[in-house]
Every structure is written in C-alpha cells, then in structure tokens.
C-alpha cells in the first residue's frame, strides 16, 4: 500500500505541531506494533508533545522480550470490557464517546 505524499505531509505537520496525542496499536501487540508506537511516542515527547499510548486488550502487560524498549512509561492501560475486535476495547470506547458527543451537540 502506498500513502500519497500529501497525506504524509499533512500527518507530519499535525504531529509536529501537537501539544497532546494518544497513540493506539492493535490488540495483543507484537514487537512491530509495540515498537513502532513507542518509538513514535518517544520522538513526539522529545519534541514537547504530551503522549499517551495504549492498546485495547487484557492483560495489559509488555512481554518480557520487549522490556528493553525505552519510553515504556508512555503506556497507560485502558478500562476493558468483554468484547474485542481489531483495536479491541479502544474501538468500542471510541465509538461510545463519539455517540455521546453527537447526542450532546444535538
């Protein structure tokens, strides 16, 4: 999959100007997902951005094999329920928040 250059430029600008960002990866993260999220989070934090990173599955534990990664303090557990899909509980809670915001502005 190729990402258009304009999309990269827009994403770079938004992240470069951020004051706060929340990062999420897929449930039961592997080294690629966890490492990418933590690397981006660490880079943004060093630029002055407040960063929170998480994933939506229990248990919320970094596998011992990835314990060497720096910036693991960016990780914050999310409240979990019983359902999980690709983003797990994060996807469900995001949809609920979006529904709540829509109802509040109607």
N, C-alpha and C positions, 0 to 999 in steps of 0.2 A: 504494500500500500504506500502510495506516495502522498505526502502532505504538500499542498500548494505553498509556494514561497510567501504569499500574502498572509496565509494563516500562521506560518511560523513567525513572521514579523509582528503580527498582532499579539500572539501569545507571548513573545519575548518582551514586547512593550508593556503588556498588562502585568506580567510577573516582575519586570524590572521596576515598575512603579508601585508595587504593592506595599501596603502597610501591614496587611494580615492575609494569610492564605491557609486554607485547610486542604490537605492532600489525603487521598484515599487510594488504596490498591485493592485488588480482588481478594476474596476470602481465602484463608489458608495460604498466605503469601509464600512464594518460593523466593530464592535468592535474587532473581532478576527483579521481581516486583518490589520486594522489601529494599533491596539495594538502590534501585532507581528512585524510589520515593524518599528514602533517607538522604541520598546524595543531592537531590533537588532541594529538599527541605534545608539541608545544611548550607547549601550555597545561598539560598534566599535569606536564611537567618544571618549569615555573614554580611549580607547587604543591608541589614537592618529591618527585615520583614519579620513579623511575629508569625511563627509556623506551628501548626498542629497537624499531626499525621496519624492515621489510624487505618484499620480495616474492620470489616463487619462480620467477624466470626469468632466464636469461642472455641478453644480458650485463647485469650489474648496473651500469648507468650511468644517471645522471639526465640526461635530454635537455637540451641546452644552453638550450632555450627556458624551462626551469624552474629554471635555475641561480640565479635571483634569490631563490628561496624561502629564508627563514630556517630555522634549525634542521635543515639538511641533515645535520649531524653526528650526528643520531639514526639515520641509515641504516646498517645493518650487512648485508653480503652473507651469504647462506646458501650452504651447500655444495650444489651442484646435481648431479643425475644426468641421465638421458636422457629421463625421462617428464615430461609436463606436462598438467595439467587446469586448471580454473578458478583455483585457488590455486597451481597448479604444484607445484614440488618441496616447498613448505611443507606441502601437504596430505599428501603421501606420507610425509614425515618425521614429521609429527604422528601419523599412523596407526601408523607403526612404533614410535614412542615409547609410544603407548597400548598396543600389543600387548606390548611389553617390560615395561611396568608391570604389566599384567594377569598375565603369566607370573611375575613376581617376587613377586606377592602371593598366588598360588595355592598 
